[in-house]
Amino acid sequence: QVQLVESGGGLVQAGGSLRLSCAASGRTFGNYDMGWFRQAPGKEREFVAAITWSGLNTRYADSVKDRFTISRDNAKNTGYLQMNSLKPEDTALYYCAVKQWGATSYDYWGQGTQVTVSS
């Protein structure tokens, strides 16, 4: 089992920045790939960004590319999502999740942290 707790969400004006954190406990965080997802009211959950267990490879949704940066510190069992140039359409509940290396689906999810961007 891996427990994930997100933090760092809040209310920010358009153009502002936030950094989300995902603190992991339980099994070794460094053994898992990590992703960030978000869900806006009335919409389906969508992929935001992912990073491999080593931190060497990342990928992003087109909608956040060049604005968001995913990273991790395995020594601290923590992942991050730096969000810059925020837009009102980034408003959502943000979740982190982890999966075994090579797996196609995410095994463990956090409870989410709310991000609200005002115009």
N, C-alpha and C positions, 0 to 999 in steps of 0.2 A: 504494500500500500504506500502511496505517496500522498501526502496532504499538501495542498497548495493554498496560499492566502495572498490575495492581491491587495495592493494599497496604492495610494498616490492619486486617486481620482479626485475630481472636484469640479468647480465651476470656473471657467476661464473665458476671457473675451476672444473673439476671432483674431487670429494672428498670434495668439499666445502659445505657451508651451506647458507641457506637463511631462513628468516622468513616472511611469507606472512601475511598480515592483511586484515580483511574484516570489514569495518566500516558500521554499519547499522543506518538508520534513518527512521522515520515514526512510524509505530506501534512498540509495545514493543518487542524488540529483544528477550527477555527472554521467550517469548511465543512460539518460533519457534525452531525446530530442524535445524541444519545447516550442510551443506555438502560442500566439495571441489571436483571439477571436473577439468579435463584438456583435452585439445584437441591439438594434434600435427598436423602439416601440412599433409594433405592427409589422415588423420585418423579420426575416429569417436570420439566424446567426450566420455570420460570414467570416471568412479567413482574413486576417490582417497581416501577420508576419510569422515566420518560423526560423528556427536556428537549430543546427545539428548539435549533438551532444558535445562535440569538441569546440563549437563556436566558430569553426572555420567556414561554414557555409550558411548563407542566409537567403531568404526569398521573401518577397513582399507582394501584397495585392497592388494592382496598378493604381488604385485610388490613394494609396499612402506612400508610394515610392517617392523617394527624394525628400520626404517630409518626416517619416518615422524611421527610427533605428532600433533594431532588436539587438540585445546583447545578453551576456550571462557571465556570472562569476561563480564557477563551480566550487571554489574554496568557501564561498559564503552561502552556497545552496540557494542562490537567488538569480532570477532572471529580470530583465528590464525591457521597457519599451519607452524610448524617448520620442515624444511627439512634439514636433515643431510646426509652426504655421497652421495652427488648428483652424478648422472650418466648422460652421454650424452642422454640416452633414456628418461630422465625426462624432456627434453626440450619440452615445450608446452606453450600454453596460459592457465592459471589457473583461474578458476571461483569459486566464492563462491555462494551458493544458500541457501535459507531457505524454510521450509515447516511447515505447521501446525503439531502439535504433532499427530502421528498416520496416517497422510496422506501418500499416496504411491508416490506421485509426488511432485516435488519442484515447488513452486509457484512464487518465485522471484529470479532473477539472477542479478549478477553484470556484468560489461563490460569486466572483465578479466584483468590479469596482466601477462606480458610475462616473462617466465623463460627460460634462455638459458644456457646450461651447455656445456662448451668446453672440449674437450679431451686432 
